[in-house]
């Protein structure tokens, strides 16, 4: 599993380099907030369509080939950002590259989580899921900081070029090191393209993922650079674009730390549910703090809380899905979860950017604070319906 973590770290680094630049495309390209939101969300919607087929492919052919293919596709997509800066109609290039990136990431996430489920059991599953996701997250903040600094000091094209190098490095590493874990010998099974997981556990976990990612990726990340500009806030002498990379890094580092800790604690508790409810609560507090943040200090605390909430939820949530899903169906269950998560993350920028421009930051962030409350209610209702208990034990099926 260590090789998977390292590969996802590198691709997370490459993805992080470009993220401080993309939300500011309105200023770079002179395009509307709606079009910026569409570009930011394009990977989510292409992944939305690719998630279920990716999960089916994993259950049919195994994990190694789709994982490596997904890494290569993400490398090609990242190079498209470089081309966009020198080609006519750059917004079309950016949009197309984000679409391609989404297809690659669908393959990567479906395989990575399935590998973690394959090589772990109930006593280690939460930590394993946290480690896999943490590979991307710890690469991401490193890339976010570097992307903000490079774009401000050397320009946008060098920042995209660095991202491309790291994305292809991840592909080479994956090809050289990642083993097969999901099928053996002639165990490849014919799976219908419509054979997606619509079970209650998959839908419950997916809806929680929807709510969390709508607020976290769709609202916070999409509007952070605009919040800094509006409040004239910056750190270390950087403007809003460079500073947004640093605050994103604070958020994602917090998420990465608590992703592992949340999974680790849930493995050792009688049930994963109390851990999940606590971290959903942290997300609520974080968005309330963000709504009224008026200084660097309060903004940093809000970002750290939101990151802790998202990260602490992620590991135990995926472990809960694996607890309640048969091994042979885990690829499809992950696909269903990712579909719903990408609906949230995809619609977030499209909804939040125009609404922030019309109504301001406070009401939008307060609405985002209500989403984890709704997610908690869905979680408890779904788990009770499936298991007959509000707090089922670790490894319950």
Secondary structure, DSSP 8 states (H G I E B T S, - for coil): -HHHHHHHHHHHHHHHHHHHHHTTHHHHH---HHHHHHHHHHHHHHHHHHHHHHHHHHHHH-SHHHHHHHHHHHHHHHHHHHHHTTSSSHHHHHHHHHHHHHHHHHHHHHHHHHHHHHT--TTTHHHHHHHHHHHHHHHHHHHHHHHHHHHHHT-HHHHHHHHHHHHHHHHHHHHHH----S--TT------TT-----HHHHHHHHHHHHHHIIIIIIIIHHHHHHHHHHT--STT--HHHHHHHHHHHHHHHHHHHHHHHHHHHHHSSBSHHHHHHHHHHHHHHHHHHHT--SHHHHHHHHHHHHHHHHHHHHHHHHHHHHTS-GGGHHHHHHHHHHHHHHHHHHHHHHHHHHHHHH-HHHHHHHHHHHHHHHHHHHHHHHHHHHS-SS-BTT--
